[in-house]
Amino acid sequence: MNRILKRTLLSSLVLPFALGAQSASAVLVDNWGYQVSSVFENETATPGTGSLTNTTTALSWGVGPGPQSSVSITDVDETSGLMTNGGFVNGGVFTHTNNILPSEGLALDSFDLTSTLTLTPFAPVPGGSLPASATTFQSFFIETANSAPCVETAGPDCADIFTIGDVTGSTLNEFGNFEFNSSFDFDGYTYTVFLELAGLATLDPLSCAAAGAPSGCVGLVTEESSVNNFQTRFRITAAEIVPEPGTLALLGMGLAGLGLSRRRKAAKA
């Protein structure tokens, strides 16, 4: 089995950007509808026989007589259920169907995956969908040889390695999983969405090096001859926007001036 180094660009579930407008009376959105939609684009393959097929939501590659390998992600569409300051809800499932490929066959080399999370206020006041923006992570993938010595072992054969090269902005949560977060302002509150992908862990330096990623990288290990599913999930928190002290001082001066103006007018009358 040949060793093939594959570099990919993976776009994470994307989060809404900051909205500048705020209403005079802040209303906390405590229940959101959410939609996750994904698309694979700009895929490339290593030289070899066989084909690389894109069905928009999945990529498959390889050559017969055995089954092909593939990556895919599911979509989610819910009208409500994401509670502010509540628990996690499930997003899409990222799947790597990892099959043994012949040495002469082509393999996936790179691709762009854009997954978009759209939030819609559901309660207490229904509203229109908020716009979204994308975040792109540099990723690395290696389909390893299937005989000892293995860099990573999972099941009877050597495991393949999928890593995120740049985990800037991620933190370990209380469940021991890596979370990525992004914040936006809406109607007097700052909301923060936390995204988690099950299975992400800090890998051994040898595994990072084998995948072409920096030492201390975070990644997934996928078992050969197996369907490897990785659940994404997310939650949202909120904090009321408090005006800065300078803003409060200016507001006080404005109110004081308004009162003085009224008193002067009253005196002339």
Sequence and secondary structure as in RCSB ss.txt:
>XXXX:A:sequence
MNRILKRTLLSSLVLPFALGAQSASAVLVDNWGYQVSSVFENETATPGTGSLTNTTTALSWGVGPGPQSSVSITD
VDETSGLMTNGGFVNGGVFTHTNNILPSEGLALDSFDLTSTLTLTPFAPVPGGSLPASATTFQSFFIETANSAPC
VETAGPDCADIFTIGDVTGSTLNEFGNFEFNSSFDFDGYTYTVFLELAGLATLDPLSCAAAGAPSGCVGLVTEES
SVNNFQTRFRITAAEIVPEPGTLALLGMGLAGLGLSRRRKAAKA
>XXXX:A:secstr
   EEEEEEEEEEE         SS     EEEEEEEEEEEEEEE SSBSEEEE SSEEEEE SSS  EEEEE  
EEEEEEEEBTS  EEEEEEEEEE    TTB  EEEEEEEEEEEEEEEESS          EEEEEEEE  SSSS 
SSB SSSB EEEEES  TTEEE TTS EEEEEEEEETTEEEEEEEEETT EE  HHHHHHTT  TT EEEEE TT
EEEEEEEEEEEEEEE    HHHHHHHHHHHHHHHHHHHHHHHH 
